[in-house]
């Protein structure tokens, strides 16, 4: 199993194409080789490659900043003396003068397979800048750890944001390299683009079903992405960021659980099972207790639900994280009709809109939750045609 970075480093013919060209790298902490050498160090050690610039996405090249809308500064890499430009600082699109520092941009980012993960939008922004400035972009491809399943409503026109780059569902089922192909086609970009594909990626095979378990170590691509279970649940649990419920930030299992001091987790699970037991296949829900050390409900004992997606109960084809989390919201609204569920705050630079709507790319999910007359089947009726349409739309761009 070789990722794109490993292929580039092991193939002299690929590296030869970079000789004499100024090379930039967009990376984060998970941009490592098979032996866990960071891409910056590995590429800087190649005599054929001249690194002239580095770019860091949200959370920074070092991955040190915990929360959303915490901006990273530009700095100079202390080991290699190369400028590091922040794509999550004063700007989120590359400045024109930055584009003049390189000829080829290598993108080596571990994605989570979810539209809202901002590395997706960062890829679109650098492709657009490369098209404008006549630069080459190579994506050094990495696995989609959530695999190929598709789920969620399609982002509506006018709801584009830094967590919604285009009309795709929440769980897109593509690798970052494949997403680049779709972006170029969708937005008609004239850019010199290439995917350095993986070797041996088999998303349909266990035990990883997207991630090569037992072959590759997991490195956090962002501070609250600590393991494969989080990556599997993320397309649902990320919606918690738009609610008053804790998503487990400030615990050791962020974005695998949810809860609050003023709910009864056992009652919520029972109500979920009563409303739509078919939506709970492929995972196990367990009531638990936790006390966040920071973020929402800090220092308060929360009654919570952990979503378990490991072991024999996990079924990647049956597990639908977006529906599981939507069902939890519906259960809470049913049990506590006046519960202050939706968090009203600026979310990823989309001002004047509720965060839950920005996350979902429309108000449709929130409206379904809040309407006491709607049932799970109504959300299926709305969502299933869009999921099938995306599966067809993405087909020409699949590389594996």
C-alpha positions as CSV (number, residue, x, y, z in Angstrom):
1,X,0.0,0.0,0.0
2,X,1.6,3.2,-1.2
3,X,0.3,6.7,-0.9
4,X,1.0,9.4,-3.5
5,X,3.9,10.8,-1.4
6,X,5.6,7.4,-1.2
7,X,5.2,6.8,-4.9
8,X,6.8,10.2,-5.7
9,X,9.7,9.5,-3.4
10,X,10.3,6.0,-4.8
11,X,9.9,6.8,-8.5
12,X,12.9,8.5,-10.0
13,X,10.9,9.2,-13.2
14,X,8.3,11.2,-11.3
15,X,10.9,13.2,-9.4
16,X,12.8,13.9,-12.6
17,X,9.8,15.8,-13.9
18,X,10.3,18.3,-11.0
19,X,14.0,18.9,-11.6
20,X,14.7,22.5,-12.3
21,X,11.3,23.6,-11.2
22,X,10.4,25.5,-8.0
23,X,8.3,23.3,-5.9
24,X,5.8,24.3,-3.1
25,X,4.1,21.9,-0.7
26,X,0.6,22.2,0.9
27,X,0.7,19.9,3.9
28,X,-0.3,19.3,7.6
29,X,0.9,17.0,10.4
30,X,-0.5,13.8,8.7
31,X,1.5,14.5,5.5
32,X,4.0,11.7,6.3
33,X,5.7,8.8,4.6
34,X,5.2,5.1,5.3
35,X,8.0,5.4,7.9
36,X,6.4,8.6,9.4
37,X,8.9,11.1,8.0
38,X,7.1,14.3,7.3
39,X,6.7,15.3,3.7
40,X,8.7,18.5,4.2
41,X,11.8,16.7,5.4
42,X,11.4,13.8,2.9
43,X,11.1,16.2,-0.1
44,X,13.8,18.5,1.1
45,X,16.2,15.5,1.2
46,X,15.6,14.8,-2.6
47,X,18.4,16.4,-4.7
48,X,16.0,16.7,-7.7
49,X,13.5,18.7,-5.7
50,X,13.9,22.4,-4.8
51,X,11.4,23.4,-2.2
52,X,10.8,27.2,-2.3
53,X,7.5,27.6,-0.4
54,X,5.2,25.7,2.1
55,X,1.5,26.2,2.7
56,X,-0.5,25.3,5.8
57,X,-4.3,24.8,5.8
58,X,-6.7,25.2,8.7
59,X,-5.1,24.3,12.1
60,X,-1.8,25.2,10.5
61,X,1.1,23.2,9.1
62,X,1.8,22.1,12.7
63,X,-1.8,21.2,13.5
64,X,-1.6,23.1,16.8
65,X,-4.7,25.2,16.8
66,X,-7.8,23.4,18.3
67,X,-10.9,25.2,17.3
68,X,-12.5,26.7,14.2
69,X,-11.7,30.3,13.2
70,X,-8.4,30.2,15.0
71,X,-6.0,31.6,12.5
72,X,-2.4,30.6,11.8
73,X,0.3,33.2,11.1
74,X,2.9,33.0,8.3
75,X,6.4,32.0,9.5
76,X,9.7,30.6,8.3
77,X,10.3,26.9,8.7
78,X,13.1,26.8,11.3
79,X,14.8,23.7,9.9
80,X,14.8,24.3,6.2
81,X,14.5,28.1,6.1
82,X,11.5,28.0,3.8
83,X,8.6,30.5,4.0
84,X,5.3,28.9,5.3
85,X,2.2,30.7,4.1
86,X,-1.0,30.3,6.0
87,X,-4.2,29.5,4.0
88,X,-6.2,29.9,7.2
89,X,-5.0,33.3,8.5
90,X,-5.7,36.8,7.1
91,X,-6.7,35.0,3.9
92,X,-8.0,31.6,2.9
93,X,-7.1,31.9,-0.8
94,X,-3.4,32.2,-1.9
95,X,-2.1,35.7,-2.3
96,X,-0.9,36.6,-5.8
97,X,2.6,37.2,-4.6
98,X,2.7,33.8,-3.0
99,X,1.9,32.2,-6.3
100,X,5.1,33.7,-7.7
101,X,7.3,31.7,-5.4
102,X,6.8,28.3,-7.1
103,X,6.1,26.5,-10.4
104,X,4.6,23.3,-9.1
105,X,2.4,22.9,-6.0
106,X,2.3,19.5,-4.4
107,X,-0.8,18.9,-2.3
108,X,-0.4,16.3,0.3
109,X,-3.4,16.5,2.7
110,X,-5.2,13.7,4.5
111,X,-8.9,14.2,4.1
112,X,-11.8,12.7,6.1
113,X,-14.2,12.2,3.2
114,X,-16.6,14.9,4.3
115,X,-17.7,18.0,2.4
116,X,-17.3,20.2,5.5
117,X,-13.7,19.3,6.2
118,X,-12.0,22.6,5.0
119,X,-9.1,20.9,3.2
120,X,-11.7,20.2,0.5
121,X,-12.4,23.9,-0.1
122,X,-8.7,24.8,0.3
123,X,-8.0,22.4,-2.6
124,X,-10.6,24.2,-4.8
125,X,-9.1,27.6,-3.9
126,X,-5.5,26.6,-4.8
127,X,-6.8,25.1,-8.1
128,X,-8.5,28.3,-9.0
129,X,-5.4,30.3,-8.1
130,X,-3.2,27.9,-10.1
131,X,-5.5,28.3,-13.1
132,X,-5.3,32.1,-12.8
133,X,-1.5,32.2,-12.5
134,X,-0.6,29.3,-14.9
135,X,0.8,27.0,-12.2
136,X,0.9,23.2,-12.0
137,X,-0.8,21.2,-9.2
138,X,-0.1,17.7,-8.3
139,X,-2.2,16.0,-5.6
140,X,-0.2,13.3,-3.8
141,X,-3.3,11.1,-3.2
142,X,-4.3,9.6,0.2
143,X,-7.1,7.3,1.2
144,X,-10.6,8.5,2.0
145,X,-10.8,6.8,5.5
146,X,-14.6,6.8,5.3
147,X,-14.5,4.8,2.1
148,X,-16.9,5.0,-0.8
149,X,-20.4,5.4,0.8
150,X,-22.4,8.5,-0.1
151,X,-24.8,10.3,2.3
152,X,-26.5,13.6,2.9
153,X,-28.3,16.4,1.3
154,X,-26.6,18.2,-1.6
155,X,-25.4,21.8,-0.9
156,X,-27.9,24.3,-2.4
157,X,-27.0,27.2,-4.6
158,X,-26.2,30.3,-2.6
159,X,-25.0,28.2,0.4
160,X,-21.4,27.9,-0.8
161,X,-18.9,28.6,2.0
162,X,-15.5,27.5,3.4
163,X,-17.2,24.3,4.5
164,X,-19.2,24.0,1.3
165,X,-17.1,24.2,-1.9
166,X,-19.8,22.9,-4.3
167,X,-22.9,20.9,-4.8
168,X,-21.9,17.6,-3.2
169,X,-23.4,15.6,-0.3
170,X,-22.0,15.7,3.2
171,X,-20.2,12.3,2.6
172,X,-18.8,12.4,-0.9
173,X,-16.9,9.1,-1.1
174,X,-13.9,10.5,-3.1
175,X,-10.3,10.9,-2.5
176,X,-8.8,14.4,-2.6
177,X,-7.2,13.6,-5.9
178,X,-10.6,12.6,-7.3
179,X,-12.2,15.7,-5.9
180,X,-9.7,17.8,-7.8
181,X,-10.8,16.2,-11.0
182,X,-14.4,16.9,-10.1
183,X,-13.7,20.5,-9.2
184,X,-11.9,21.1,-12.5
185,X,-14.8,19.7,-14.5
186,X,-17.5,21.4,-12.4
187,X,-15.9,24.8,-12.4
188,X,-14.3,24.6,-15.9
189,X,-10.8,25.3,-14.6
190,X,-8.0,25.5,-17.1
191,X,-5.2,24.1,-14.9
192,X,-2.3,21.7,-15.4
193,X,-3.4,19.1,-12.9
194,X,-2.2,15.6,-12.0
195,X,-3.0,13.0,-9.4
196,X,-0.1,10.9,-8.2
197,X,-2.4,7.9,-7.4
198,X,-2.1,5.4,-4.6
199,X,-1.1,1.8,-5.2
200,X,-3.2,-0.9,-3.5
201,X,-6.0,1.2,-2.1
202,X,-9.0,-1.1,-1.7
203,X,-11.8,0.8,0.1
204,X,-14.2,-2.1,-0.2
205,X,-12.1,-4.4,1.9
206,X,-11.9,-4.9,5.6
207,X,-10.9,-4.3,8.3
208,X,-10.3,-0.7,7.3
209,X,-12.9,-0.2,4.5
210,X,-11.1,2.9,3.3
211,X,-8.1,3.1,5.7
212,X,-5.3,0.5,5.4
213,X,-5.5,-0.8,9.0
214,X,-2.4,-2.7,10.1
215,X,-0.4,-1.2,7.2
216,X,-0.3,2.5,8.0
217,X,-0.2,4.5,11.2
218,X,-2.9,7.1,11.8
219,X,-1.6,10.6,12.3
220,X,-4.1,13.4,13.3
221,X,-4.8,15.5,10.2
222,X,-6.4,18.0,12.6
223,X,-6.4,18.2,16.4
224,X,-9.8,16.6,16.9
225,X,-9.4,13.8,14.3
226,X,-7.6,11.3,16.6
227,X,-8.5,8.0,15.1
228,X,-10.4,6.0,12.4
229,X,-13.6,5.9,14.4
230,X,-13.9,9.6,14.4
231,X,-13.3,9.7,10.6
232,X,-16.1,7.2,10.1
233,X,-18.6,9.1,12.3
234,X,-17.5,12.6,11.3
235,X,-20.0,13.2,8.4
236,X,-22.7,13.1,11.1
237,X,-21.1,14.3,14.3
238,X,-19.7,17.4,12.6
239,X,-23.3,18.7,12.7
240,X,-22.9,19.0,16.4
241,X,-20.7,22.0,15.9
242,X,-23.9,23.9,14.9
243,X,-25.7,22.9,18.1
244,X,-25.5,23.5,21.9
245,X,-24.7,19.9,22.4
246,X,-21.1,19.0,23.1
247,X,-19.4,17.0,20.3
248,X,-16.8,15.8,22.8
249,X,-14.2,18.5,22.3
250,X,-12.3,18.6,25.6
251,X,-12.5,14.8,25.9
252,X,-10.4,12.0,24.6
253,X,-13.1,10.9,22.0
254,X,-14.0,14.1,20.1
255,X,-16.6,13.8,17.4
256,X,-17.5,10.2,18.3
257,X,-19.9,11.2,21.0
258,X,-22.4,13.9,21.9
259,X,-24.2,15.0,25.1
260,X,-25.2,17.8,27.5
261,X,-25.9,18.2,31.2
262,X,-29.6,18.6,30.6
263,X,-30.5,15.5,28.5
264,X,-31.1,11.9,29.4
265,X,-28.9,9.9,27.0
266,X,-30.7,6.6,27.6
267,X,-34.0,8.2,26.8
268,X,-32.5,9.8,23.6
269,X,-31.3,6.4,22.4
270,X,-34.6,4.8,23.2
271,X,-36.4,7.5,21.2
272,X,-34.0,7.1,18.3
273,X,-34.8,3.4,18.2
274,X,-38.5,4.1,18.3
275,X,-38.4,6.6,15.5
276,X,-36.1,4.9,12.9
277,X,-34.4,1.7,14.0
278,X,-33.3,1.1,10.4
279,X,-31.1,4.2,10.6
280,X,-29.0,2.7,13.4
281,X,-27.6,-0.3,11.5
282,X,-23.9,-0.8,11.3
283,X,-23.0,0.8,14.6
284,X,-23.7,0.5,18.3
285,X,-24.9,3.4,20.5
286,X,-23.8,3.4,24.1
287,X,-24.9,5.8,26.8
288,X,-22.0,7.3,28.8
289,X,-20.9,10.2,30.9
290,X,-18.2,12.8,30.2
291,X,-16.9,16.1,31.4
292,X,-15.3,18.4,28.8
293,X,-12.1,20.1,29.9
294,X,-12.7,22.9,27.4
295,X,-15.2,24.1,24.9
296,X,-19.0,23.6,25.3
297,X,-20.2,22.6,28.8
298,X,-16.7,22.8,30.2
299,X,-16.4,21.4,33.7
300,X,-20.0,20.0,33.6
301,X,-21.0,16.4,33.8
302,X,-22.7,15.5,30.5
303,X,-25.1,12.7,29.8
304,X,-23.9,11.4,26.5
305,X,-24.1,8.9,23.6
306,X,-21.0,7.4,22.0
307,X,-21.3,6.1,18.5
308,X,-19.2,2.9,18.2
309,X,-18.0,2.0,14.7
310,X,-15.4,-0.6,15.4
311,X,-15.5,-4.3,16.1
312,X,-17.9,-6.8,14.6
313,X,-20.9,-4.5,14.8
314,X,-19.5,-2.1,12.3
315,X,-20.9,-2.4,8.8
316,X,-19.6,0.3,6.4
317,X,-22.4,-0.3,3.9
318,X,-25.1,0.0,6.5
319,X,-23.7,2.7,8.8
320,X,-25.1,6.1,7.9
321,X,-23.6,8.7,10.2
322,X,-25.4,11.7,8.9
323,X,-28.8,10.0,9.5
324,X,-27.7,8.7,12.9
325,X,-26.9,12.3,14.1
326,X,-30.0,13.7,12.4
327,X,-32.1,11.1,14.2
328,X,-30.5,12.1,17.6
329,X,-31.6,15.7,16.9
330,X,-35.1,14.6,16.1
331,X,-35.2,12.5,19.2
332,X,-34.1,15.4,21.4
333,X,-36.7,17.7,19.8
334,X,-39.4,15.0,20.4
335,X,-38.4,14.5,24.0
336,X,-37.7,18.2,24.8
337,X,-39.8,20.3,22.4
338,X,-38.4,23.6,23.6
339,X,-34.8,22.5,23.9
340,X,-32.4,25.3,22.8
341,X,-30.7,23.1,20.2
342,X,-29.3,25.3,17.5
343,X,-26.2,27.4,18.3
344,X,-26.3,30.9,16.9
345,X,-22.7,32.1,16.3
346,X,-20.4,33.0,13.4
347,X,-19.3,29.7,11.8
348,X,-16.3,29.5,9.4
349,X,-16.7,33.1,8.1
350,X,-20.4,32.6,7.1
351,X,-22.1,35.4,9.0
352,X,-25.8,36.0,9.4
353,X,-26.7,32.3,9.0
354,X,-27.3,29.6,11.5
355,X,-24.3,27.3,11.8
356,X,-26.4,24.2,11.3
357,X,-27.6,25.5,8.0
358,X,-24.1,26.4,6.8
359,X,-22.9,22.9,7.8
360,X,-25.7,21.3,5.8
361,X,-25.6,23.7,2.9
362,X,-29.3,24.6,3.4
363,X,-31.9,24.9,6.1
364,X,-33.6,21.6,5.1
365,X,-32.1,19.4,7.8
366,X,-33.0,21.9,10.6
367,X,-36.5,22.4,9.2
368,X,-37.0,18.6,9.2
369,X,-35.9,18.3,12.8
370,X,-38.0,21.2,14.0
371,X,-41.2,20.2,12.2
372,X,-43.1,17.9,14.6
373,X,-45.1,16.6,11.6
374,X,-42.1,15.2,9.7
375,X,-40.9,11.6,10.0
376,X,-37.7,9.8,9.1
377,X,-39.2,8.7,5.8
378,X,-39.7,12.4,4.8
379,X,-35.9,13.0,5.1
380,X,-35.2,9.8,3.1
381,X,-37.6,11.0,0.4
382,X,-35.7,14.2,0.1
383,X,-32.2,12.8,0.4
384,X,-32.1,9.5,-1.4
385,X,-32.6,10.8,-5.0
386,X,-29.7,13.3,-4.4
387,X,-27.5,10.5,-3.0
388,X,-28.1,8.4,-6.1
389,X,-27.5,11.4,-8.4
390,X,-24.1,12.0,-6.8
391,X,-23.1,8.4,-7.1
392,X,-23.6,8.8,-10.9
393,X,-22.1,12.3,-11.1
394,X,-18.9,11.2,-9.4
395,X,-18.4,8.0,-11.4
396,X,-16.3,9.5,-14.2
397,X,-13.7,10.8,-11.7
398,X,-13.1,7.6,-9.8
399,X,-9.5,6.4,-10.0
400,X,-9.7,3.3,-7.9
